Amino acid sequence: MAEAHTKHHDYHLVDPSPWPAVGSVSVFVMAVGAVSWMHHMYAAAPLVFGVGVIGVLYTFIAWWRDVINEAQYEGFHTRVVQISHRYGMILFIASEVMFFVAWFWAYFNIALFPGEANEIGKLAFTKGIWPPASIETFDPWHLPLLNTLILLTSGTTVTWAHHALLEGDRQGVKWGLWLTVLLGGLFTCVQAYEYAHATFAFSGNMYGAAFFMATGFHGAHVLIGTIFLIVCLVRVYRGHFTPTQHLGFEFAAWYWHFVDVVWLFLFACIYVWGAGTVAAH
């Protein structure tokens, strides 16, 4: 009977886990709380939303803790399993790319065709020109350029950390990750400062909606990537990664480079190309 359960393959057949069910219930509670809060349906709506958020965060932590244990202590992440994980991460990043395709599509649909006569609302707002004369856009060579340099630098520091890990230089890994995390936090602070000084709002105009959705969605990715790297930094201090076994770190580096590349497109298309005449002032 014992031999019937002996593992004779390199694949990982996961044990039953409560986290998909717990996560689903938490997301449902969070969604109900959010909708109820936005529509002022009852006084306890913010509390319901908060309970859902806590449940979702707890699911994240507990589920990823189990995955780390499977990889670090139970030895389930064989080379074959790692290949499957890499395919999964590639598909995840591809799905995130399509999100940004949607935001760019919305932006260029307005920017390239601002004067379509059959779209009365668009024509009334843009007056046939882009950016609209009523919008004071950001100078791309000020804060946006600073954030571009910050992100490009962070791409080099995370690469430094990766190569240090491959060479067994744990001190280099720590330094590289610390710098990357600090640069990611600095990017978020600069973007928050930029948003606070914007002369246009998210609501009420097409430019603001397109701008904040594209750049804000990217900012959320920077924040998520920074948290991802912080977790990797903690794991480095706990001695989890080795030159041959560091899939979690590798995925964090992939994600961070993806964030870098998307920002270059945002900077070129929305800040520089879409700046209008502001660059000439």
C-alpha positions in Angstrom: 0.0 0.0 0.0 2.8 2.4 0.8 4.4 1.8 -2.6 1.1 2.9 -4.3 1.8 6.4 -3.0 5.5 6.5 -3.8 6.4 9.3 -6.2 8.0 8.0 -9.4 7.9 11.3 -11.4 9.3 14.8 -11.3 5.9 16.6 -11.2 4.3 18.2 -8.2 0.8 17.1 -7.5 -0.3 19.6 -4.9 -2.0 18.7 -1.7 -5.6 19.9 -1.0 -5.4 23.6 0.0 -8.0 25.8 1.6 -6.7 29.0 0.1 -8.6 29.0 -3.2 -11.9 28.8 -1.3 -10.8 31.3 1.4 -9.5 33.7 -1.3 -12.8 33.4 -3.3 -15.0 34.1 -0.3 -12.7 37.1 0.7 -12.8 38.6 -2.8 -16.6 38.2 -2.7 -16.9 39.9 0.7 -14.5 42.7 -0.5 -16.5 43.3 -3.7 -19.9 43.4 -1.8 -18.4 45.8 0.7 -16.9 48.0 -2.0 -20.1 48.3 -4.0 -22.2 48.8 -0.9 -19.8 51.5 0.3 -19.8 53.4 -3.0 -23.6 53.3 -3.1 -24.0 54.2 0.6 -26.2 51.2 1.2 -25.5 50.7 4.9 -23.3 52.1 7.6 -21.2 48.9 8.0 -20.1 48.8 4.3 -16.6 50.1 5.0 -16.2 47.4 7.7 -17.4 44.7 5.3 -14.9 45.9 2.7 -12.1 46.0 5.3 -12.8 42.4 6.3 -12.7 41.3 2.7 -9.3 43.1 2.2 -7.9 41.5 5.3 -9.0 38.1 4.0 -7.5 38.6 0.6 -4.2 39.8 2.1 -4.1 36.8 4.5 -4.8 34.5 1.6 -1.8 36.0 -0.3 0.5 35.6 2.6 -0.6 32.1 3.6 -0.7 30.7 0.1 2.7 32.1 -1.0 4.1 30.9 2.4 3.0 27.4 1.4 4.6 27.7 -2.0 7.9 28.9 -0.5 7.8 25.9 1.9 7.2 23.5 -1.0 10.2 24.9 -2.8 12.6 25.6 0.1 12.0 22.8 2.6 10.0 20.0 0.8 11.9 19.9 -2.5 8.9 19.8 -4.7 10.1 22.4 -7.2 12.2 20.1 -9.5 13.6 21.3 -12.8 10.4 20.0 -14.5 8.2 21.9 -12.1 10.3 25.1 -12.5 9.8 24.9 -16.3 6.0 24.9 -15.8 6.3 27.8 -13.3 8.3 29.8 -15.9 5.6 29.2 -18.5 3.0 30.4 -16.0 4.9 33.6 -15.2 5.4 34.3 -18.9 1.7 34.0 -19.5 0.9 36.2 -16.4 3.2 38.9 -17.7 1.6 38.6 -21.2 -1.8 39.1 -19.7 -0.5 42.2 -17.9 0.8 43.5 -21.3 -2.7 43.2 -22.7 -4.0 45.4 -19.9 -1.6 48.1 -20.9 -2.5 47.6 -24.6 -6.0 48.5 -23.6 -4.9 51.8 -21.9 -2.7 52.7 -24.8 -5.5 51.9 -27.2 -7.8 54.2 -25.4 -5.3 57.0 -25.3 -4.3 56.8 -29.0 -8.0 56.4 -30.0 -8.5 59.9 -28.6 -5.1 61.4 -29.4 -4.9 60.3 -33.1 -8.5 61.1 -34.0 -9.5 64.1 -31.8 -11.7 65.7 -34.4 -14.1 63.0 -35.5 -17.4 64.7 -36.3 -19.5 61.7 -35.5 -18.2 61.6 -32.0 -19.8 64.8 -30.6 -18.6 64.4 -27.0 -15.0 63.9 -28.1 -15.0 66.8 -30.5 -16.6 69.1 -28.0 -13.8 68.4 -25.5 -10.8 68.3 -27.8 -11.9 71.0 -30.3 -10.1 68.8 -32.9 -6.7 69.1 -31.3 -4.6 67.0 -29.0 -3.8 67.6 -26.2 -6.8 69.8 -25.7 -6.0 73.5 -25.2 -7.8 73.4 -21.8 -5.2 70.9 -20.5 -1.9 71.9 -19.1 0.2 68.8 -19.6 3.3 67.9 -17.6 6.7 68.9 -18.8 8.2 65.5 -19.9 11.8 66.7 -19.2 11.1 67.4 -15.5 9.6 64.8 -13.1 8.7 62.3 -15.8 12.4 62.2 -17.0 13.5 61.9 -13.4 11.3 58.9 -12.9 12.5 57.4 -16.1 16.1 57.7 -14.9 15.1 56.2 -11.5 13.4 53.2 -13.1 16.3 52.6 -15.6 18.8 52.7 -12.7 16.6 50.2 -10.7 16.7 47.9 -13.7 20.5 47.9 -13.5 20.5 47.3 -9.7 18.2 44.3 -9.9 20.3 42.9 -12.6 23.4 43.4 -10.4 21.6 41.5 -7.6 20.7 38.7 -10.0 24.3 38.2 -11.3 25.6 38.4 -7.7 23.2 35.6 -6.7 24.4 33.5 -9.6 28.0 34.0 -8.4 27.1 33.2 -4.8 27.8 36.8 -3.7 25.1 37.2 -1.0 26.3 40.6 0.0 26.0 41.9 -3.5 22.5 40.4 -3.7 21.5 42.4 -0.6 23.0 45.6 -1.8 21.4 45.3 -5.2 18.0 44.5 -3.8 18.2 47.3 -1.2 19.0 49.8 -3.9 16.2 48.5 -6.1 13.6 48.7 -3.4 14.7 52.2 -2.4 14.5 53.3 -6.1 11.1 51.7 -6.5 9.9 53.6 -3.4 11.4 56.8 -4.7 9.6 56.4 -8.0 6.3 56.0 -6.2 7.0 59.2 -4.1 7.9 61.2 -7.2 4.7 60.0 -9.0 2.6 60.9 -6.0 4.1 64.4 -6.0 3.4 64.7 -9.7 -0.2 63.6 -9.3 -0.7 66.1 -6.4 0.4 68.9 -8.7 -1.6 67.9 -11.7 -3.7 70.7 -13.2 -6.3 68.2 -14.4 -8.4 65.6 -12.7 -9.3 62.0 -13.4 -13.0 62.6 -13.8 -14.6 65.1 -16.1 -12.3 64.9 -19.1 -10.9 62.4 -21.5 -7.3 63.4 -21.1 -7.3 63.0 -17.4 -9.0 59.6 -17.5 -6.6 58.2 -20.1 -3.6 59.7 -18.4 -4.3 58.5 -14.9 -5.5 55.1 -16.0 -2.3 54.4 -17.9 0.2 55.9 -15.6 -1.7 55.0 -12.4 -2.0 51.4 -13.5 1.7 51.3 -14.1 2.3 53.0 -10.7 0.3 50.2 -9.0 2.6 47.7 -10.8 5.7 49.5 -9.5 4.2 49.3 -5.9 3.5 45.6 -6.4 6.9 44.9 -7.8 8.5 46.8 -4.9 6.7 44.5 -2.4 7.7 41.5 -4.5 11.4 42.6 -4.2 11.0 43.3 -0.5 9.8 39.7 0.0 12.9 38.5 -2.0 15.1 40.6 0.2 13.7 39.0 3.3 14.2 35.6 1.8 17.8 36.5 1.0 18.5 37.3 4.6 16.9 34.0 5.6 19.2 32.2 3.2 16.5 30.8 0.9 18.1 31.4 -2.5 21.1 29.6 -4.0 22.8 30.1 -7.4 20.8 27.1 -8.8 17.5 27.5 -6.9 16.1 31.1 -6.9 12.9 31.0 -9.0 11.1 33.5 -6.8 13.9 36.0 -7.3 14.0 35.4 -11.0 10.3 36.0 -11.3 10.6 39.3 -9.3 13.4 40.4 -11.7 11.3 39.5 -14.8 8.4 41.5 -13.4 10.6 44.5 -12.6 12.1 44.6 -16.1 8.5 44.4 -17.5 7.6 47.4 -15.4 10.7 49.2 -16.8 9.8 48.6 -20.4 6.2 49.6 -20.0 7.3 52.9 -18.5 9.6 53.7 -21.4 6.5 53.4 -23.7 4.5 55.5 -21.3 7.2 58.2 -21.2 7.7 58.2 -24.9 4.0 58.2 -25.9 2.1 60.0 -23.2 4.6 62.4 -21.7 6.8 63.3 -24.7 4.7 62.7 -27.8 1.5 63.7 -26.0 2.9 66.8 -24.4 1.9 69.1 -27.2 3.6 72.5 -27.0 4.6 72.3 -23.3 8.1 71.1 -24.2 8.7 74.3 -26.1 8.1 76.5 -23.1 
